[in-house]
Amino acid sequence: MVGIFGSRLEHISPTDYGAKNTLKNSYVEGPLDPPLHSSTIGQAFDAAAEKWHDREALVSCHENKRFSWAQLAERVTAFARGILAMGFRPGDRLGIWANNYADWTVAQFGCAKAGIIQVNINPAYRPSELEFVLNNVGCKGLITGVEFKTSNYIDMLQQLLPELSECQPGDLHAERMPDLRAVIRLGRETTPGMLNFADVLNIGRGQPAGFLESIEASLTCDDAINIQFTSGTTGLPKGATLTHNNILNNAAIIGNNLLYSTKDRVCISVPLYHCFGMVIGNLTSITHGITMVYPDESFVAESVLSAISSERCTSIYGVPTMFLSVLDHPAFGNHDLTSLRTGVMAGAPCPLELMKRIVSDFHLPEMTIAYGMTETSPVTFQTLPDAPLDKRISSVGRVCPHTRAKIVDIEDRIVPPNVQGEIMTAGYCVMKGYWNDEDKTKQAITEDGWMRTGDLGMFDEDGWLHITGRVKDMIIRGGENVYPIEIEEFLFSHPKISAVQVIGIPDEKFGEEIAAWIRLRNGEKATADEIRAFCKGNIAHYKIPKYIRFVDEFPMTVTGKIQKFEMRNTMIEELGLITPETA
């Protein structure tokens, strides 16, 4: 298998990745082959379009749109020339506030060719959050969707920017967002003060080739090209700043791990604004020639099933809650999923029983688990398609190429194997830093380049990483350290339970008590006493949840990550608890 980087992307057998080597300390290094590549994303895109000219590059099912690589390249180049003609220059920031549309991807690759830093904005953001992120990074432009569910993006922007009604498109001067000059909207309707996406393409089609070519020649792989805001669960969102080198090489490594070729068609139902969608989804397309398939503008279980069967997808991405929703959908058995072979699950720990169902019922014999974070481009560990099933179920794999990792105690000392500590990673994948926030960057990245993940884990003797929880999620009950994932795994084995999340809430006597939110399988009923009886004698008494709540759903981010802090706040409010002050 050869990607656009020629022999540099020749596949290395998965068995060569981290061959058995008994660890003496919890420190690992990934292999150095294939070598890292020094292309910019724009150069890689152009190489892909030239190599796979007539092959299908992108299918947007909900828009009924299809593009060959040649057709996609024409739009990408037109966008890049158009945005430069509007006065944008390399290093300027352009936000995109929209769901999964073909034009999102055109903008992604067009920005990369022009050296414009793309700023991914969560479609769930409300006006105050949008205002913060645009001002935080000084966005010069914004691409916006029209509406989604209860969000009317046009209305929100008109409220934030009353100057839009009077300004010429592309010449905005707004009191609340002084750096913003252009708002570009998707769709065919027009809005005062805004350009349509098609307008930018048309501007670009009228420009000569030379200026864009000179800009591209000046770019380097170490330039910042993307800002992704991490969820602000413990404070204001932080803008992780990533380079061409960071995310393009990460995509190439993931594609190699998945044994991708031009025969693969990937169902991308994860959001493009997230690294899962734009890196693991879109960027692996240009490194390996896969076809991108968007089932819908956001995750819809039935749309996923329809896209897999009609487009004959071979790979699928998602977080555990997404796979569970598809497996439990009433129409699951009505669709032909036999074209599937592989995929990536990431974003949250996967219960053992769910992984078994995914491999068997979903027809995913080569399903992989990936681990990482936005700040590390994102993937640093991955199980491989031919890994033993027990390893794919119980771990997140071994360290990826060109990446180092270690497990440390609270004093940053490396611990022995099978001892829990914080996971730290280093290598090409670590971000440049948080945009305009030196203090937060120094807290996250050590002077010698190690990223503090905030995740707890341990290595076994063969270097497989096992995630045991979040540093901040750990519950301390009466002096005992309790890890939610352990209780969640146990409760998930109950035949009536479909999904479960465990949190700690304040308790006057023990400091913290354990609460479980449980979603039952369709048609099942249970009581809190029944669940506690199931626990008794099977897990330690102090791990048995005091509070049990049955729910239909969990609070989640757009990417499907469970928001445990929201659950905790809800319980505190409902029970009238007081959070104890700590030093």
Number of C-alpha atoms within 10 A of each C-alpha: 14 17 25 21 18 10 12 15 22 14 19 14 12 17 12 9 19 19 12 12 9 11 16 13 18 25 20 21 19 18 17 12 15 17 14 20 15 16 18 25 29 25 18 22 24 20 17 23 23 14 15 19 17 13 17 20 27 24 24 21 21 15 13 7 12 17 19 18 24 20 17 22 22 15 22 27 24 23 30 29 30 24 22 22 17 15 11 22 15 20 14 19 26 28 27 24 21 27 25 25 23 21 21 21 18 20 24 28 29 26 29 26 29 31 31 25 25 28 28 23 25 24 22 18 15 14 14 10 15 20 16 15 21 22 15 16 19 17 22 22 24 22 23 25 22 16 16 14 6 7 15 13 22 16 13 15 17 15 12 18 19 14 17 23 14 10 16 16 18 19 15 24 17 16 12 14 19 14 18 24 21 24 25 23 25 19 13 9 8 11 16 13 21 24 19 20 19 18 15 20 21 16 18 23 18 12 15 10 13 10 13 19 13 11 15 18 12 10 21 16 18 15 19 23 29 27 27 24 23 17 14 10 11 8 7 13 17 22 24 24 26 29 24 23 24 28 30 26 27 26 25 28 26 26 25 24 22 24 19 26 18 17 12 22 27 30 27 30 27 29 26 28 24 21 25 27 19 22 24 27 30 25 29 27 27 30 29 26 27 27 30 26 28 29 28 23 21 23 22 14 22 17 18 23 23 19 25 24 17 12 17 19 25 24 24 24 23 24 20 21 20 20 22 18 16 19 19 14 13 11 13 18 13 10 14 16 22 14 17 24 20 25 21 24 23 21 20 18 22 21 21 17 12 19 24 17 15 18 18 10 14 22 18 24 18 21 28 27 26 26 24 19 18 22 28 26 28 24 26 29 24 26 30 28 22 16 16 10 18 10 17 24 22 18 27 26 25 27 25 25 25 21 21 20 23 24 28 23 14 8 6 12 12 18 20 19 21 18 16 20 27 24 27 24 25 22 19 19 27 26 26 18 21 23 18 14 13 11 10 13 18 14 11 19 21 13 9 7 16 18 24 17 18 16 19 23 23 25 28 18 17 16 25 24 29 20 22 20 22 18 16 10 19 17 24 17 20 13 10 11 12 20 21 22 22 15 22 20 18 16 25 21 15 14 10 18 19 19 25 23 21 25 26 26 23 19 16 11 9 12 16 19 23 23 22 24 21 26 20 21 14 10 6 11 10 12 11 16 10 9 19 17 12 15 19 12 10 10 13 10 11 14 21 23 20 12 17 18 13 16 12 10 13 20 13 14 12 17 23 19 17 18 15 18 15 14 22 17 14 12 19 15 11 9 10 9 14 12 14 10 5 4 2
